Amino acid sequence: MDSLDPMDKKALRRALIARRDAMAPREREALAGRFAERLAAMPQYRDARTVLATMSIGSEWSTKPFIDRVVADGKKIVLPRVTAPPRHLEIHLVPDLATDLVPGVWDIPEPDPARCAAVRLSDVDFAWIPALAVDRGHYRLGYGAGYFDGLLAGRGPRPYCVAALPSQFHVESLPREPHDVALDAAISESA
């Protein structure tokens, strides 16, 4: 990434996705398990009753081990869905992952709004927020649609928001815009 203009977000996203795509499936699988362990060990997670996560897409490390852990720990799982235009994220409590998800935008499994109650972000205690990279100030670079920026805009002290990324996706600084919101923490597979 050193040869890229740090202000060129599109090129930065392409480079980060290519880096992630180049990871071996076995490595991504190991990361998924490690992130589930590291997130579940956080005191903010242990104290949480309601947890927001996302369904992984493409070459992302799977969020399934973490989501399964949330359910096994007796916590409520909340997942996002993209609304009809004008598109934005809504979050919903998912009582049953086996029956309450439907294909959403880009075929990402999303809560069925007919079966899953909408909740406010302030009703969530802990959130694993997706990112392509995160910097020392806990600012994240997302995919560019602005969905999570919109969801996090104006958030208060809840939920506790965390990015979990391999160390190679933790950088010194990322380009920021006025609407960007810093997360509370960023973890890697080892720290």
N, C-alpha and C positions, 0 to 999 in steps of 0.2 A: 504494500500500500504506500510505501514511501515515495514512489514516483508519481503518485496521483495528487492532483490539486485537492487539498482537504475541503475546499469549498464546493467542489463538484460532487454533489450528493449522488447523482445518478451513476457516475463512474465509480464512486466509492461503494455504492450498493452492489453494482455488478461485480466488483473485485471481491467483496465480502461473500457474496453468494457463490462465486467461483471457488473461493477458498473452502467454503463449507461443502460444496458439491464434491470437491476433491478428497474429502475425508472418507475413509473406508467405512462401509456400513457397520462393521464390527466396532469401530472406534465410536461412531455415533451411538450405538447401542450401549456401550459401556458408559458414555457420557450421560445418557438418559437415566441410567440407574444411579450414577454418582450424584447427579443433580437432585434426584428424588430424595436421596439420603441427606444431602447437605441442606436442602430446603426444609425438610422435616425436622432437622436438628436445631433449626433456628428457634429461639424463644418466642418470637413473634408468631411463628407457625404453631408452636405447641399451645399458645394461649388463644389461638383463633378458633372460632366456631364456624365461620363461613370463609371459603377460599375461592378465589377467582383464578382460573387457568385458561389455557387455550388448547385447541386441538392442533397438533403439529401438522405442518404441510411440507411437501417437497422433501428436501434433504435435511430439514430440521431434525435435531435429535428428538426422539419421541417424548411427548409429555405424558403418555399413558402410564408409565410407572409412578409418576407423581400423582396423577389423577386417581389411580388405583389406591395409592397410599392415603390420599385425602378421604376417600370413601371408607377404607379399612379402619381409619382412625375415628370414624363416626362423625366426621365434619360434613357440612353441607358444601356441595360443589356448585359453583357458578361458572357458566360459560357464556361467551359473547355470541351475538349473531348480528349480521349486517342487515339493516333494514332496506326496504324498497327505496328508490330515489325520493328525496335526496338521501343518499346513503350515509349512515352513521352506525355506531355500535350501540346496541342495547345489551344488557346483561340479564341472564335468567337463571334462576335456581333450577337445577336438573335433578329431579327425584330419582330417576332411573336411567342410567347411561345406556342400557340395553334397549329401552323402548322409547325414550323421549328425545332422541336426536333425529334430525332430518338433513338431507343434503342441502347445503346453503350455497352462497356465492362461491365460485370456484370449486364446488363439490366438497367444501369443508363441512364436516358434520357440525350442525348447530342445534341449539335448543329449539324444539317445536313450540312456538309461542302459544299454541292452543292447549298445550299440556304443561308448560313451564312458566311459572310466575315471574314477571319482570321484577327486578330489584334495583335499588339505587346503589351507586358505587359506595356511598357512605354506609351501606348495610354490610359491606364486605370487610372482613378483618385483615386478610392477607391476600396478596395478588402476585402471581408470577407473570410479569409483563414481557411479551416477546420483543426481541431486538436482534438486529444484525450485528451491532457492536455497542459497546458502552464505554464511556470515558471516566477519568478519575473523579469528575464531579457528579457521576451517576446519571449523566445525560445519555440518552439512547438514540441510536439511529434505527428507525423502523424501515418498513418497506416502501414508504412514500405516499401512501393513501391518506395518512393523517387520522385514521380511525382511532388509534389509541391516544394520540395527542388530544383529540376531541373528547374522548372519554375521561381523560385525566385532567382536563382543563378545570381549574378552580377547585380541585379536590382539597379536602381538609386533611386532618391528621389520619384519617382512615380512607382506604386501607393502607397497610404497610406494603409498599411496592418494591419488588425485587426483580432484577434481571439475573438470569443464570446462563452464562456463556463460557465456552472454553477460554483459557487464558490468552490464546492468540487473537481473540476478538475483544479484548480489553485494550484500549488505546489511551494515549495521553489526553488528547482532546478531539472532539468532533465539532463540526459546524453546528451552530445553534441559531435558532430563530426565536422571535419573541414568544411564540406559542409553545415552545418546548418546555416540558416539565421534568425536573430532576426526580429520579427515583430515590427511595430511601437507602437502598443497598444494591450492590452488584457482587455476585459471587462467581467463582470459577470452579473448575473441578477440584482444585486443591486449596483455594483460599477464599 
